[in-house]
Amino acid sequence: MIMRESEQPTFEVRLRSKRVRRELDRLQKVDYQRVIARLRALADDSKPKGCEKLYDDIYRIRVGDFRIIYLVDEAHKRIEIGGVRRRTERTYREIKDLFQ
């Protein structure tokens, strides 16, 4: 779980799989810090300005050349991160499969 230490966030932010952890680990340090900052911000605002709805409750936000693909589970107050990917032609293929 990724969140601030000082206050209780609105949503719990979770990485969906080990693959997402590997995607984060492969980022350069500056990109990693920017992505982690956006993930922490999602805990307080699940649909920040600039987010785009991809399918049902699946959204994406931009962080430079990277896209964070996530699912908002309002009932359980949880955000599940399905991918952190560099924007390419394949970025959005099989989005639904990330959350099954």
Secondary structure by P-SEA (a helix, b strand, c coil): ccccccccccbbbbcccaaaaaaaaaccaaaaaaaaaaaaaaaacccccccccccccccccccccbbbbbbbcccccbbbbccccccccccccccccccc
